[in-house]
Amino acid sequence: MNATHAQTHWDSALVLFRQLQALKALGAVDAEVPARNEYLLRMHLHVLARCDWDEPQADKPEQVFVKLARRLSSPVTEVRRDGYALACAMLVEGGDAGEGAFAALAMLADDESAGLMDLYRNQPALRPRLFDLWREQGWKVPQALLNQAELQGRDDALQEAALAYAATRPEIGVELFRPYYAPLHSGAAPRCSGRLTALALWGALVRGERGIEVALRRAVERETDAQTRLELLRLAALAGDAEMLPVLHRLLDERPEQGARLLALHGSASAVEILIEALSRAATMDAAARAWPWISGQALPSKPRLRAVGREDGQGAMPDVEAARDWWAQQRSVLPPTGRMLQGAPLSLARLHALALTQAGEAGRDLLDLLALHLGRPLGFSPRAEQARRRAYLENISMTDKA
């Protein structure tokens, strides 16, 4: 292959990598879009791995990724081994090199572990990042790394990464998480950060721990950090906790975008009615309209914005709240008393499974978390996993699970 053709494959791989990173940050994405990009990216890496060509200097994360992924995709064992060693060295280096190395190892080295375990032993500062990487790879770490004796007394960053990893693993029991939120059951303050408490509560919630909703409510009451409180409220919305609706309603008034999203995620009849009411208020109507497709499965029509007497605010369009009310009048009668709406139909395991196969971005993450909650166990893979891998995991969920 001549240098021009190789450079074209290199440039195309860089563009596709950047596009994929941007897609992961979007709210809602058709899963076919990243799936197609991932397929094309692997195709370009396949070609680059088999041509004799000196690539340009790699400084930026996307360049480092392609440099390493090219080697990790090689059919030659020695080249793959050298690529893995180089990726581990760049992970230690950190910065842009570390970011590119992380992405390459997450995508193409999920069957390698010895080198990363050496890093864990010899590079204590890198341990949180390694847990993040193992979570993305779906790799099962030695149980000793997750013992309470191993984690207690460690810095928060390591404990957070370890709990985030453990929460995704179906083979790990709820016992690991209990010490972090146990004080909440008696009304006492947890002996750890709010972020650690939130991660532990999710680990318990997704495993169906009884009485965990009470601990979650108390954690929300105590939390003062805005971002951590939002994460806790997301857990309450995922769980469909009716007692947290007044709190979500207040959030709608304080932070319309976040409040509307979490009310839609809650999906109960009461949450839907709060959203419909929000569609008629100027301060919340736009946020409620953006959240509406999670409830109805379709964008809400708009109508000309009315002009108030003596005011110049009549230009543009506003959400058609009457269309929302008409739609809800038809749907309300078929929703069970404790049912929840999900994109145009009552929430069910079968519907969650079908939608999780077709949606990516933040919406895809929400669907996967809801699916795990309704299965009563973690799914065992990251929401950021490649679409082909994600589809394979989802298709292995038995029909009995979805019944």
C-alpha positions as semicolon CSV with decimal commas, in nm:
position;residue;x (nm);y (nm);z (nm)
1;M;0,000;0,000;0,000
2;N;0,137;0,342;-0,091
3;A;0,177;0,621;0,161
4;T;-0,117;0,822;0,026
5;H;-0,363;0,539;0,081
6;A;-0,225;0,466;0,428
7;Q;-0,253;0,834;0,521
8;T;-0,617;0,830;0,407
9;H;-0,693;0,537;0,637
10;W;-0,510;0,715;0,922
11;D;-0,702;1,039;0,871
12;S;-1,034;0,856;0,844
13;A;-0,967;0,668;1,168
14;L;-0,892;0,996;1,347
15;V;-1,219;1,151;1,230
16;L;-1,424;0,846;1,326
17;F;-1,268;0,831;1,673
18;R;-1,352;1,197;1,736
19;Q;-1,707;1,144;1,612
20;L;-1,756;0,846;1,842
21;Q;-1,636;1,040;2,144
22;A;-1,883;1,318;2,061
23;L;-2,172;1,073;2,010
24;K;-2,120;0,923;2,356
25;A;-2,180;1,264;2,512
26;L;-2,512;1,328;2,337
27;G;-2,849;1,294;2,507
28;A;-3,013;1,055;2,262
29;V;-2,860;0,879;1,961
30;D;-2,983;0,610;1,726
31;A;-2,755;0,315;1,810
32;E;-2,705;0,246;1,440
33;V;-2,500;0,566;1,408
34;P;-2,219;0,476;1,652
35;A;-2,243;0,111;1,541
36;R;-2,169;0,215;1,184
37;N;-1,884;0,442;1,293
38;E;-1,733;0,167;1,509
39;Y;-1,749;-0,076;1,217
40;L;-1,575;0,172;0,985
41;L;-1,314;0,254;1,250
42;R;-1,226;-0,112;1,292
43;M;-1,205;-0,149;0,915
44;H;-0,950;0,134;0,888
45;L;-0,754;-0,005;1,185
46;H;-0,754;-0,349;1,018
47;V;-0,593;-0,201;0,707
48;L;-0,342;0,010;0,899
49;A;-0,239;-0,292;1,106
50;R;-0,141;-0,476;0,790
51;C;0,053;-0,211;0,601
52;D;0,420;-0,118;0,625
53;W;0,395;0,256;0,683
54;D;0,545;0,502;0,928
55;E;0,261;0,694;1,089
56;P;0,290;1,066;1,180
57;Q;0,389;1,173;1,529
58;A;0,108;1,106;1,775
59;D;0,046;1,377;2,036
60;K;-0,330;1,424;2,060
61;P;-0,560;1,161;2,219
62;E;-0,709;1,054;1,885
63;Q;-0,362;1,017;1,730
64;V;-0,235;0,813;2,023
65;F;-0,546;0,596;2,004
66;V;-0,496;0,514;1,634
67;K;-0,121;0,459;1,682
68;L;-0,186;0,205;1,958
69;A;-0,503;0,051;1,815
70;R;-0,316;-0,015;1,491
71;R;-0,065;-0,225;1,685
72;L;-0,323;-0,394;1,904
73;S;-0,510;-0,497;1,587
74;S;-0,203;-0,654;1,428
75;P;-0,216;-1,022;1,323
76;V;0,144;-1,053;1,447
77;T;0,170;-1,158;1,813
78;E;0,494;-0,969;1,875
79;V;0,350;-0,644;1,737
80;R;0,042;-0,679;1,956
81;R;0,260;-0,751;2,260
82;D;0,477;-0,444;2,192
83;G;0,166;-0,233;2,137
84;Y;0,023;-0,345;2,469
85;A;0,347;-0,259;2,651
86;L;0,354;0,083;2,482
87;A;-0,009;0,144;2,576
88;C;0,065;0,061;2,941
89;A;0,359;0,302;2,939
90;M;0,143;0,579;2,792
91;L;-0,126;0,510;3,049
92;V;0,136;0,581;3,317
93;E;0,244;0,895;3,131
94;G;-0,108;1,035;3,156
95;G;-0,236;1,348;2,984
96;D;-0,333;1,319;2,617
97;A;-0,115;1,009;2,579
98;G;-0,292;0,843;2,872
99;E;-0,634;0,933;2,735
100;G;-0,557;0,779;2,396
101;A;-0,404;0,471;2,559
102;F;-0,710;0,424;2,779
103;A;-0,940;0,428;2,474
104;A;-0,723;0,182;2,281
105;L;-0,696;-0,062;2,571
106;A;-1,069;-0,039;2,641
107;M;-1,152;-0,123;2,281
108;L;-0,890;-0,378;2,186
109;A;-0,717;-0,535;2,488
110;D;-0,998;-0,673;2,702
111;D;-0,834;-1,017;2,705
112;E;-0,506;-0,881;2,845
113;S;-0,460;-0,848;3,219
114;A;-0,105;-0,928;3,332
115;G;0,042;-0,593;3,233
116;L;-0,241;-0,398;3,394
117;M;-0,212;-0,598;3,715
118;D;0,160;-0,512;3,722
119;L;0,063;-0,146;3,690
120;Y;-0,185;-0,185;3,976
121;R;0,087;-0,323;4,201
122;N;0,358;-0,079;4,100
123;Q;0,169;0,244;4,024
124;P;-0,064;0,323;4,320
125;A;-0,165;0,660;4,174
126;L;-0,295;0,483;3,864
127;R;-0,525;0,242;4,048
128;P;-0,849;0,444;4,012
129;R;-0,787;0,475;3,638
130;L;-0,728;0,100;3,612
131;F;-1,061;0,025;3,779
132;D;-1,223;0,259;3,525
133;L;-1,050;0,071;3,245
134;W;-1,154;-0,270;3,378
135;R;-1,511;-0,143;3,400
136;E;-1,501;-0,040;3,034
137;Q;-1,342;-0,371;2,933
138;G;-1,589;-0,578;3,135
139;W;-1,295;-0,763;3,288
140;K;-1,336;-0,959;3,612
141;V;-1,073;-0,842;3,862
142;P;-0,935;-1,061;4,141
143;Q;-1,171;-1,055;4,439
144;A;-0,885;-0,949;4,668
145;L;-0,882;-0,604;4,508
146;L;-1,237;-0,545;4,627
147;N;-1,209;-0,667;4,985
148;Q;-1,313;-0,413;5,245
149;A;-0,970;-0,448;5,403
150;E;-0,817;-0,349;5,070
151;L;-1,044;-0,049;5,019
152;Q;-1,081;0,090;5,370
153;G;-0,836;0,364;5,444
154;R;-0,769;0,423;5,075
155;D;-0,832;0,762;4,919
156;D;-1,180;0,847;4,792
157;A;-1,075;0,835;4,426
158;L;-0,976;0,468;4,451
159;Q;-1,287;0,375;4,649
160;E;-1,511;0,557;4,402
161;A;-1,356;0,383;4,103
162;A;-1,372;0,044;4,277
163;L;-1,739;0,087;4,374
164;A;-1,832;0,210;4,025
165;Y;-1,663;-0,100;3,883
166;A;-1,820;-0,335;4,138
167;A;-2,169;-0,197;4,077
168;T;-2,153;-0,326;3,717
169;R;-2,047;-0,681;3,808
170;P;-2,326;-0,937;3,864
171;E;-2,095;-1,176;4,051
172;I;-2,033;-0,921;4,329
173;G;-2,283;-0,926;4,614
174;V;-2,447;-0,639;4,798
175;E;-2,226;-0,694;5,105
176;L;-1,950;-0,480;4,954
177;F;-2,178;-0,176;4,939
178;R;-2,362;-0,195;5,272
179;P;-2,096;-0,037;5,499
180;Y;-2,111;0,284;5,295
181;Y;-2,482;0,353;5,346
182;A;-2,566;0,146;5,656
183;P;-2,567;0,448;5,895
184;L;-2,851;0,603;5,693
185;H;-3,090;0,326;5,806
186;S;-3,067;0,456;6,162
187;G;-3,079;0,821;6,058
188;A;-2,706;0,879;6,114
189;A;-2,472;1,041;5,865
190;P;-2,262;0,811;5,646
191;R;-1,893;0,793;5,733
192;C;-1,790;0,864;5,375
193;S;-1,838;1,122;5,099
194;G;-2,171;1,177;4,929
195;R;-2,026;1,047;4,604
196;L;-1,924;0,717;4,767
197;T;-2,268;0,691;4,928
198;A;-2,438;0,743;4,591
199;L;-2,226;0,475;4,423
200;A;-2,295;0,230;4,706
201;L;-2,668;0,302;4,695
202;W;-2,674;0,226;4,323
203;G;-2,486;-0,098;4,386
204;A;-2,754;-0,199;4,638
205;L;-3,049;-0,068;4,437
206;V;-2,956;-0,261;4,124
207;R;-2,929;-0,580;4,331
208;G;-3,279;-0,539;4,474
209;E;-3,171;-0,469;4,832
210;R;-3,478;-0,440;5,052
211;G;-3,541;-0,107;5,222
212;I;-3,278;0,072;5,019
213;E;-3,529;0,341;4,915
214;V;-3,538;0,473;5,273
215;A;-3,160;0,509;5,281
216;L;-3,170;0,681;4,941
217;R;-3,429;0,935;5,059
218;R;-3,219;1,015;5,366
219;A;-2,910;1,054;5,150
220;V;-3,096;1,308;4,933
221;E;-3,205;1,501;5,244
222;R;-2,847;1,521;5,375
223;E;-2,658;1,590;5,054
224;T;-2,537;1,948;5,005
225;D;-2,328;1,907;4,690
226;A;-2,551;1,993;4,393
227;Q;-2,402;1,742;4,148
228;T;-2,404;1,451;4,393
229;R;-2,762;1,535;4,495
230;L;-2,859;1,526;4,128
231;E;-2,703;1,180;4,096
232;L;-2,901;1,062;4,399
233;L;-3,222;1,205;4,254
234;R;-3,153;1,021;3,929
235;L;-3,143;0,697;4,128
236;A;-3,477;0,784;4,286
237;A;-3,623;0,856;3,942
238;L;-3,488;0,529;3,802
239;A;-3,646;0,344;4,094
240;G;-3,979;0,523;4,038
241;D;-3,996;0,621;4,406
242;A;-4,333;0,794;4,453
243;E;-4,225;0,960;4,777
244;M;-3,955;1,151;4,592
245;L;-4,196;1,318;4,347
246;P;-4,231;1,638;4,556
247;V;-3,851;1,672;4,554
248;L;-3,838;1,622;4,177
249;H;-4,118;1,878;4,140
250;R;-3,911;2,134;4,332
251;L;-3,608;2,051;4,119
252;L;-3,819;2,128;3,810
253;D;-3,877;2,480;3,943
254;E;-3,515;2,529;4,048
255;R;-3,340;2,361;3,754
256;P;-3,600;2,301;3,480
257;E;-3,379;2,099;3,244
258;Q;-3,268;1,849;3,508
259;G;-3,606;1,837;3,682
260;A;-3,799;1,769;3,361
261;R;-3,556;1,496;3,257
262;L;-3,583;1,315;3,591
263;L;-3,962;1,344;3,602
264;A;-3,976;1,186;3,256
265;L;-3,737;0,913;3,375
266;H;-3,970;0,853;3,673
267;G;-4,252;0,800;3,423
268;S;-4,537;0,751;3,672
269;A;-4,882;0,896;3,612
270;S;-4,817;1,168;3,868
271;A;-4,484;1,254;3,706
272;V;-4,651;1,280;3,364
273;E;-4,915;1,514;3,503
274;I;-4,647;1,737;3,661
275;L;-4,475;1,757;3,322
276;I;-4,801;1,846;3,146
277;E;-4,859;2,124;3,398
278;A;-4,501;2,242;3,336
279;L;-4,577;2,271;2,964
280;S;-4,815;2,558;3,039
281;R;-4,562;2,766;3,238
282;A;-4,315;2,991;3,061
283;A;-4,025;2,908;3,292
284;T;-4,054;2,531;3,244
285;M;-4,234;2,470;2,912
286;D;-3,926;2,433;2,692
287;A;-3,751;2,193;2,930
288;A;-4,070;1,988;2,970
289;A;-4,114;1,973;2,592
290;R;-3,757;1,844;2,548
291;A;-3,822;1,573;2,807
292;W;-4,162;1,477;2,660
293;P;-4,037;1,222;2,400
294;W;-3,917;0,997;2,686
295;I;-4,283;0,979;2,793
296;S;-4,464;0,970;2,459
297;G;-4,206;0,840;2,214
298;Q;-4,246;1,143;1,991
299;A;-4,167;1,514;1,988
300;L;-4,446;1,739;2,113
301;P;-4,603;1,960;1,841
302;S;-4,564;2,334;1,877
303;K;-4,800;2,623;1,818
304;P;-4,750;2,999;1,769
305;R;-4,651;3,173;2,088
306;L;-4,927;3,405;2,208
307;R;-4,853;3,770;2,277
308;A;-4,962;3,911;2,608
309;V;-5,121;4,256;2,598
310;G;-4,857;4,527;2,617
311;R;-4,565;4,281;2,583
312;E;-4,338;4,189;2,293
313;D;-4,312;3,816;2,374
314;G;-4,531;3,672;2,106
315;Q;-4,271;3,571;1,852
316;G;-4,172;3,211;1,779
317;A;-4,344;2,890;1,889
318;M;-4,437;2,722;2,215
319;P;-4,516;2,360;2,307
320;D;-4,873;2,253;2,235
321;V;-4,987;2,157;2,584
322;E;-5,334;2,060;2,455
323;A;-5,175;1,797;2,231
324;A;-4,999;1,656;2,539
325;R;-5,324;1,653;2,738
326;D;-5,511;1,479;2,454
327;W;-5,240;1,214;2,421
328;W;-5,236;1,154;2,797
329;A;-5,616;1,124;2,813
330;Q;-5,591;0,829;2,573
331;Q;-5,295;0,665;2,749
332;R;-5,393;0,717;3,111
333;S;-5,668;0,456;3,107
334;V;-5,435;0,176;2,990
335;L;-5,158;0,247;3,239
336;P;-5,173;0,025;3,552
337;P;-5,198;0,213;3,884
338;T;-4,829;0,159;3,958
339;G;-4,723;0,162;3,594
340;R;-4,473;0,393;3,429
341;M;-4,465;0,537;3,078
342;L;-4,164;0,476;2,857
343;Q;-4,148;0,628;2,511
344;G;-4,511;0,581;2,421
345;A;-4,603;0,262;2,607
346;P;-4,611;0,120;2,960
347;L;-4,266;0,027;3,087
348;S;-4,193;-0,347;3,074
349;L;-3,886;-0,569;3,056
350;A;-3,954;-0,657;2,694
351;R;-3,988;-0,291;2,600
352;L;-3,674;-0,193;2,791
353;H;-3,480;-0,467;2,617
354;A;-3,602;-0,366;2,271
355;L;-3,529;0,003;2,324
356;A;-3,185;-0,065;2,475
357;L;-3,088;-0,233;2,147
358;T;-3,175;0,076;1,945
359;Q;-3,065;0,378;2,151
360;A;-2,726;0,511;2,262
361;G;-2,597;0,824;2,436
362;E;-2,737;0,928;2,775
363;A;-3,077;0,785;2,682
364;G;-2,910;0,450;2,618
365;R;-2,745;0,463;2,960
366;D;-3,082;0,532;3,125
367;L;-3,240;0,239;2,942
368;L;-2,962;0,003;3,045
369;D;-2,988;0,111;3,409
370;L;-3,366;0,066;3,404
371;L;-3,323;-0,277;3,246
372;A;-3,074;-0,379;3,516
373;L;-3,310;-0,257;3,788
374;H;-3,600;-0,458;3,650
375;L;-3,386;-0,767;3,610
376;G;-3,264;-0,723;3,967
377;R;-2,897;-0,755;3,875
378;P;-2,617;-0,564;3,701
379;L;-2,583;-0,628;3,329
380;G;-2,206;-0,683;3,346
381;F;-2,097;-0,433;3,082
382;S;-2,042;-0,060;3,048
383;P;-2,299;0,167;2,879
384;R;-2,003;0,304;2,683
385;A;-1,915;-0,037;2,537
386;E;-1,898;-0,078;2,161
387;Q;-2,240;-0,130;2,008
388;A;-2,151;-0,474;1,869
389;R;-2,039;-0,590;2,214
390;R;-2,336;-0,426;2,380
391;R;-2,577;-0,594;2,138
392;A;-2,415;-0,932;2,201
393;Y;-2,460;-0,889;2,578
394;L;-2,821;-0,780;2,541
395;E;-2,909;-1,062;2,305
396;N;-2,779;-1,309;2,564
397;I;-3,046;-1,200;2,810
398;S;-3,280;-1,497;2,817
399;M;-3,643;-1,481;2,713
400;T;-3,728;-1,594;3,065
401;D;-3,567;-1,275;3,197
402;K;-3,783;-1,068;2,965
403;A;-4,110;-1,244;3,038
